Amino acid sequence: MLTLRKLRTHLGASALTAMVALAPAPAALAQTETITEENIIAGTMDIDFGSRTKMDASGDLKAGSPAVGAADVYKFALRVAQTTEYQGEIKRLPNLFTKTLQRKQQEASLAFDINLGVLNPKDLKQKKVVGKWVGLIPIDAASGAFDLAGGASKERPLRIAVDAVGTAKSFVDNFAGRLIGKAEKKEGLTSYTFRRIVGDKTVTVTVKQSDPMRFENIVLAKGPSENYPRTTVSGRLDYDYETGNWYTDGIRFRYTIDGKEVEDVVTGSIKWVEDADRASNGKGYYDFNLRFNEEKHSKGSTEAAAFDQMSEEDAFFAVDNSIPCLSGRISYVDSFIAGSDTPASSKVNFALNANKLTKQQAVNFFKLWLICTGPTNDE
């Protein structure tokens, strides 16, 4: 790695000054004011579902298995809160077992290789890659648990590693905790009722086959700059197999910013909407309605009348802009495997909007969503 002195010699003082201007802000300059703007999380992702299209031809694996090494690859370039950028890929390998003895031939995992960039708030054309988000998440075959600290045993811990630039110090911070993915066996799924208070009334949605994705003390590494602190996440995000919707009655993010302990509670829904011609054009989108600290903010809301004439289901999914929320869409154009409705590849566009959110809230949710890349893109 080039030292600051070598950089001065190599690049010249003027170039160094420009790079320092792009350096991550120290914690003392952390900003917690709220933002209301479109495209707080924006960009594109291309998905190649290799585990669905590159099948085993050896005859050694269980019938219907993908070939050894066939991976689902998620390539993306995404910008969050205007001044942070994530560009790279995630590779997902499935568990593979031999046909006769059922021995494990390949372990399931998610491998991260993401460049982290920061942008100059005064001139967004100025950008610098300051580090990496890299490492491995092993996935347990029996429990379906994603072990965020498990890569350390393979000398590939999942981590954010940021270089020293200007006055900002270098750091390495590891992820930890467990994500319990969607169930392999669906027979044991039960119903679950989600409630939302709108004004003076409570509206509900009951999911008959609710498959919870659980967050067990997940630790999101800090970065890419110091004002995005290490954060602990707990709670659940439930999938409805009948509708393709996701629901949560509480994902909790806990962190410390400017010396103060903060807890954000995220509730709401992510509704799957298919285009009328999806069978031919492959189009569909997730419609986000995630509310931050709804219970605290709804007490002072005067917008209840706007929901009075809605059906209970419509009121449940309606966006209430009097409450801090993340709305907008993640849109898909899928190409299907011949003769089926299973995607072989997807082109994905992120266009999520912030209403009265802090940058920390936006970045924390984005990090968690990337951790969930596999389950949130499964059929």
C-alpha positions as CSV (number, residue, x, y, z in Angstrom):
1,M,0.0,0.0,0.0
2,L,1.3,3.5,-0.8
3,T,2.0,5.6,2.2
4,L,0.9,9.3,2.3
5,R,4.5,10.4,1.7
6,K,4.9,8.1,-1.3
7,L,1.6,9.4,-2.6
8,R,2.8,13.0,-2.4
9,T,5.9,12.1,-4.4
10,H,4.0,9.9,-6.9
11,L,1.0,12.0,-7.5
12,G,1.9,15.5,-6.6
13,A,0.5,17.8,-4.0
14,S,-2.6,18.9,-6.0
15,A,-3.7,15.3,-6.6
16,L,-3.2,14.4,-3.0
17,T,-5.3,17.4,-1.9
18,A,-8.2,16.2,-4.1
19,M,-8.0,12.7,-2.7
20,V,-8.0,14.0,0.9
21,A,-11.2,16.0,0.1
22,L,-12.8,12.7,-0.8
23,A,-11.7,10.9,2.4
24,P,-14.4,9.5,4.7
25,A,-15.5,12.0,7.3
26,P,-14.4,11.3,10.9
27,A,-16.9,10.3,13.5
28,A,-16.9,13.8,15.0
29,L,-18.5,15.1,11.8
30,A,-21.2,12.5,11.7
31,Q,-24.5,13.9,10.5
32,T,-27.8,12.7,11.9
33,E,-30.1,15.2,10.2
34,T,-32.9,13.6,8.2
35,I,-33.2,13.5,4.4
36,T,-36.2,13.5,2.2
37,E,-35.2,12.6,-1.4
38,E,-35.8,10.2,-4.2
39,N,-33.2,7.5,-5.1
40,I,-31.6,7.3,-1.7
41,I,-30.7,3.8,-2.8
42,A,-30.3,3.6,-6.5
43,G,-28.5,1.7,-9.2
44,T,-28.6,-1.6,-11.1
45,M,-27.9,-5.3,-10.5
46,D,-27.5,-8.1,-13.0
47,I,-28.3,-11.6,-11.8
48,D,-27.1,-14.8,-13.5
49,F,-28.7,-17.9,-11.8
50,G,-26.0,-20.4,-12.8
51,S,-27.3,-22.9,-10.2
52,R,-30.5,-23.1,-12.3
53,T,-29.0,-23.3,-15.8
54,K,-25.7,-25.2,-15.4
55,M,-26.7,-28.7,-14.4
56,D,-24.7,-31.7,-13.3
57,A,-23.8,-34.0,-16.2
58,S,-21.5,-36.3,-14.2
59,G,-24.2,-38.5,-12.7
60,D,-22.4,-38.4,-9.4
61,L,-24.7,-35.9,-7.6
62,K,-28.3,-36.1,-6.5
63,A,-30.7,-35.9,-9.4
64,G,-31.5,-32.3,-10.5
65,S,-28.3,-30.9,-8.9
66,P,-26.4,-28.0,-10.5
67,A,-22.8,-28.7,-11.6
68,V,-20.0,-28.3,-9.1
69,G,-19.0,-24.7,-9.1
70,A,-22.1,-23.4,-10.8
71,A,-22.9,-20.2,-9.0
72,D,-25.6,-17.5,-8.8
73,V,-23.8,-14.3,-9.5
74,Y,-25.1,-10.9,-8.5
75,K,-23.2,-8.0,-10.1
76,F,-24.2,-4.5,-9.1
77,A,-23.3,-0.8,-9.0
78,L,-25.4,0.9,-6.3
79,R,-25.3,4.3,-4.7
80,V,-26.6,5.0,-1.2
81,A,-27.3,8.3,0.5
82,Q,-25.7,10.1,-2.5
83,T,-22.1,9.9,-1.1
84,T,-21.4,6.1,-0.7
85,E,-21.1,3.7,-3.6
86,Y,-20.9,-0.1,-3.7
87,Q,-19.7,-1.8,-6.9
88,G,-18.9,-5.5,-7.2
89,E,-20.4,-8.9,-7.0
90,I,-21.8,-11.6,-4.7
91,K,-21.5,-15.3,-5.6
92,R,-23.8,-17.9,-4.2
93,L,-23.0,-21.6,-4.2
94,P,-25.5,-24.2,-3.2
95,N,-25.0,-27.4,-1.1
96,L,-24.3,-30.4,-3.3
97,F,-24.6,-34.0,-2.2
98,T,-23.5,-37.3,-3.9
99,K,-26.2,-39.5,-5.3
100,T,-25.6,-42.7,-3.5
101,L,-24.1,-41.9,-0.1
102,Q,-25.5,-38.4,0.3
103,R,-22.1,-37.1,1.2
104,K,-21.6,-33.3,0.9
105,Q,-19.7,-32.5,-2.3
106,Q,-19.9,-28.7,-2.0
107,E,-20.7,-26.4,0.8
108,A,-23.2,-23.6,0.3
109,S,-21.8,-20.1,0.7
110,L,-22.1,-16.4,-0.2
111,A,-18.8,-14.8,-1.3
112,F,-18.6,-11.0,-1.3
113,D,-16.2,-8.9,-3.4
114,I,-17.4,-5.2,-3.3
115,N,-15.4,-2.0,-3.9
116,L,-16.4,0.8,-1.5
117,G,-16.4,4.3,-2.8
118,V,-17.0,7.7,-1.3
119,L,-18.1,10.8,-3.1
120,N,-17.4,14.4,-2.4
121,P,-20.7,15.9,-1.1
122,K,-19.7,19.3,-2.7
123,D,-19.0,17.7,-6.1
124,L,-20.5,14.2,-6.7
125,K,-18.3,13.8,-9.8
126,Q,-15.4,13.4,-7.5
127,K,-15.2,9.8,-6.3
128,K,-12.6,7.5,-4.7
129,V,-12.6,3.8,-3.9
130,V,-11.5,3.7,-0.2
131,G,-11.7,0.0,0.6
132,K,-13.5,-3.3,0.2
133,W,-16.4,-5.4,1.6
134,V,-15.1,-8.9,1.2
135,G,-15.2,-12.4,2.7
136,L,-17.3,-15.5,2.9
137,I,-20.6,-16.5,4.6
138,P,-20.9,-20.3,5.0
139,I,-24.5,-21.6,4.9
140,D,-25.4,-24.5,7.1
141,A,-27.1,-27.4,5.3
142,A,-29.2,-28.6,8.2
143,S,-30.5,-25.3,9.7
144,G,-30.2,-23.0,6.7
145,A,-28.3,-20.5,8.9
146,F,-26.0,-17.9,7.3
147,D,-23.1,-17.7,9.7
148,L,-21.7,-14.1,9.2
149,A,-18.7,-14.9,11.3
150,G,-18.1,-18.3,9.8
151,G,-15.7,-17.2,7.1
152,A,-13.0,-16.6,9.7
153,S,-12.5,-20.4,10.1
154,K,-11.7,-20.5,6.4
155,E,-9.4,-17.4,6.7
156,R,-12.0,-15.4,4.7
157,P,-13.9,-13.4,7.4
158,L,-16.7,-11.2,6.1
159,R,-15.4,-7.7,6.7
160,I,-15.2,-4.1,5.6
161,A,-11.6,-3.0,5.2
162,V,-10.9,0.7,4.6
163,D,-7.5,2.2,3.7
164,A,-6.1,5.3,5.3
165,V,-6.7,8.4,3.2
166,G,-5.8,11.9,4.2
167,T,-6.6,12.3,7.9
168,A,-9.0,9.4,8.0
169,K,-7.4,6.3,9.6
170,S,-7.6,2.8,8.1
171,F,-9.7,0.2,9.8
172,V,-11.0,-3.4,9.4
173,D,-14.3,-4.3,11.0
174,N,-15.9,-7.8,10.8
175,F,-19.5,-8.9,10.5
176,A,-21.1,-11.4,12.9
177,G,-24.3,-13.1,13.9
178,R,-26.7,-15.4,12.0
179,L,-29.3,-15.0,9.4
180,I,-31.8,-17.9,9.3
181,G,-32.9,-18.2,5.7
182,K,-36.2,-19.4,4.2
183,A,-37.1,-23.0,5.2
184,E,-36.1,-25.9,3.0
185,K,-39.2,-27.8,4.0
186,K,-42.5,-25.9,3.7
187,E,-44.8,-28.4,5.4
188,G,-44.3,-26.9,8.9
189,L,-45.0,-23.3,8.0
190,T,-47.8,-21.7,10.0
191,S,-50.0,-18.6,9.7
192,Y,-49.0,-15.3,11.2
193,T,-51.0,-12.0,11.5
194,F,-49.4,-8.7,11.0
195,R,-51.0,-5.5,12.4
196,R,-50.7,-1.9,11.7
197,I,-52.2,1.0,13.5
198,V,-53.5,3.7,11.1
199,G,-55.0,6.6,13.0
200,D,-57.5,5.3,15.5
201,K,-57.9,1.9,13.9
202,T,-55.9,-1.3,13.6
203,V,-55.6,-3.0,10.2
204,T,-54.4,-6.6,9.8
205,V,-53.0,-9.0,7.1
206,T,-52.9,-12.7,7.8
207,V,-50.3,-14.8,6.0
208,K,-51.3,-18.4,5.8
209,Q,-47.8,-19.8,5.0
210,S,-45.4,-17.4,6.7
211,D,-41.8,-18.2,6.3
212,P,-39.7,-16.0,8.6
213,M,-36.2,-14.9,7.7
214,R,-34.7,-14.3,11.2
215,F,-31.9,-12.0,12.2
216,E,-30.1,-13.3,15.2
217,N,-27.8,-10.6,16.6
218,I,-26.4,-9.8,13.2
219,V,-23.5,-7.3,13.4
220,L,-23.1,-5.0,10.5
221,A,-19.5,-3.8,10.1
222,K,-19.0,-0.1,10.2
223,G,-18.1,1.9,7.2
224,P,-17.3,2.9,4.5
225,S,-16.7,5.9,6.7
226,E,-16.7,6.3,10.5
227,N,-20.1,8.0,10.6
228,Y,-21.7,4.7,9.6
229,P,-21.2,2.8,12.9
230,R,-21.1,-0.8,13.8
231,T,-24.7,-1.9,14.2
232,T,-26.5,-4.9,15.7
233,V,-29.7,-6.2,14.0
234,S,-32.4,-8.5,15.3
235,G,-36.0,-9.3,14.3
236,R,-37.6,-11.0,11.3
237,L,-38.8,-10.5,7.8
238,D,-41.5,-12.9,6.7
239,Y,-42.2,-14.2,3.2
240,D,-45.7,-15.1,2.0
241,Y,-45.6,-17.9,-0.6
242,E,-49.1,-17.2,-1.8
243,T,-48.4,-13.6,-2.8
244,G,-44.6,-13.2,-2.9
245,N,-44.9,-10.3,-0.4
246,W,-42.5,-9.7,2.6
247,Y,-43.7,-8.4,6.0
248,T,-42.0,-7.4,9.2
249,D,-43.5,-6.4,12.6
250,G,-40.1,-5.3,13.8
251,I,-36.5,-5.3,12.6
252,R,-34.4,-3.6,15.3
253,F,-31.1,-1.7,14.4
254,R,-29.0,-0.7,17.4
255,Y,-25.9,1.5,17.2
256,T,-24.1,4.5,18.7
257,I,-23.8,7.8,16.9
258,D,-22.2,11.0,18.3
259,G,-22.0,9.2,21.7
260,K,-25.7,8.5,21.8
261,E,-27.3,5.0,21.7
262,V,-29.9,4.7,19.0
263,E,-32.5,2.0,18.2
264,D,-34.5,2.1,15.0
265,V,-37.5,-0.2,14.7
266,V,-38.5,-1.0,11.1
267,T,-42.0,-2.2,10.4
268,G,-44.1,-2.6,7.2
269,S,-44.2,-4.5,4.0
270,I,-42.5,-5.1,0.6
271,K,-45.2,-6.0,-1.9
272,W,-44.6,-8.1,-5.0
273,V,-46.4,-6.7,-8.0
274,E,-46.4,-8.6,-11.4
275,D,-46.9,-7.0,-14.7
276,A,-50.0,-8.2,-16.5
277,D,-47.8,-9.5,-19.3
278,R,-45.1,-10.9,-17.1
279,A,-45.2,-14.3,-18.8
280,S,-43.9,-12.6,-22.0
281,N,-42.0,-9.6,-20.7
282,G,-40.7,-10.9,-17.4
283,K,-41.5,-7.7,-15.6
284,G,-42.4,-7.3,-11.9
285,Y,-41.4,-5.1,-8.9
286,Y,-41.1,-5.0,-5.2
287,D,-43.1,-2.0,-3.8
288,F,-41.5,-0.9,-0.5
289,N,-43.4,0.6,2.4
290,L,-41.0,0.3,5.4
291,R,-41.6,2.6,8.3
292,F,-39.0,3.7,10.8
293,N,-40.0,4.0,14.4
294,E,-43.6,4.0,13.5
295,E,-45.0,3.7,17.0
296,K,-43.1,6.8,18.2
297,H,-44.0,8.9,15.2
298,S,-47.6,7.8,14.7
299,K,-48.7,9.3,18.0
300,G,-48.4,12.8,16.6
301,S,-49.7,12.0,13.1
302,T,-52.8,13.9,11.8
303,E,-53.0,12.0,8.5
304,A,-55.4,9.2,9.7
305,A,-58.3,10.6,7.7
306,A,-56.5,9.9,4.4
307,F,-56.9,6.1,5.1
308,D,-60.5,6.1,6.3
309,Q,-62.0,5.2,3.0
310,M,-59.5,2.5,2.1
311,S,-60.1,-1.2,2.4
312,E,-58.2,-2.9,5.3
313,E,-55.7,-4.4,2.9
314,D,-55.2,-1.2,1.0
315,A,-54.7,0.7,4.2
316,F,-52.1,-1.9,5.4
317,F,-50.0,-1.3,2.3
318,A,-50.5,2.5,2.0
319,V,-47.5,4.8,2.4
320,D,-47.9,7.4,5.2
321,N,-45.5,10.2,4.5
322,S,-46.1,11.7,7.9
323,I,-43.9,8.9,9.3
324,P,-40.2,8.4,8.4
325,C,-40.2,5.7,5.7
326,L,-38.4,4.0,2.9
327,S,-40.6,3.7,-0.2
328,G,-40.1,3.2,-3.9
329,R,-39.4,0.1,-6.0
330,I,-36.9,-2.6,-6.9
331,S,-37.9,-3.6,-10.4
332,Y,-37.1,-6.8,-12.2
333,V,-37.0,-7.9,-15.9
334,D,-36.5,-11.6,-15.8
335,S,-35.5,-14.0,-18.6
336,F,-37.1,-17.4,-18.0
337,I,-35.8,-20.9,-18.4
338,A,-37.4,-22.4,-21.5
339,G,-40.8,-24.0,-20.7
340,S,-41.0,-22.6,-17.2
341,D,-41.6,-19.5,-15.1
342,T,-38.3,-19.8,-13.3
343,P,-35.9,-16.9,-14.0
344,A,-32.5,-17.9,-15.5
345,S,-31.3,-14.3,-15.2
346,S,-32.6,-10.9,-14.0
347,K,-31.9,-7.3,-14.7
348,V,-32.8,-5.3,-11.6
349,N,-33.2,-1.6,-11.0
350,F,-33.1,0.0,-7.5
351,A,-35.1,3.2,-7.0
352,L,-35.9,3.6,-3.3
353,N,-36.9,6.9,-1.7
354,A,-36.3,8.3,1.7
355,N,-38.8,10.3,3.7
356,K,-37.3,11.9,6.8
357,L,-34.5,9.3,7.1
358,T,-30.9,9.7,8.3
359,K,-28.0,8.5,6.2
360,Q,-27.3,6.0,8.9
361,Q,-30.8,4.5,8.6
362,A,-30.5,4.2,4.8
363,V,-27.0,2.6,4.9
364,N,-27.9,0.2,7.6
365,F,-30.9,-1.1,5.8
366,F,-28.9,-1.4,2.5
367,K,-26.2,-3.5,4.2
368,L,-28.8,-5.8,5.6
369,W,-30.6,-6.1,2.3
370,L,-27.3,-7.1,0.6
371,I,-26.7,-9.8,3.3
372,C,-30.1,-11.1,2.3
373,T,-29.3,-11.2,-1.4
374,G,-29.9,-15.0,-1.8
375,P,-33.3,-15.4,0.0
376,T,-34.7,-12.1,-1.4
377,N,-34.1,-13.2,-5.0
378,D,-35.3,-16.8,-4.6
379,E,-38.6,-17.9,-6.1
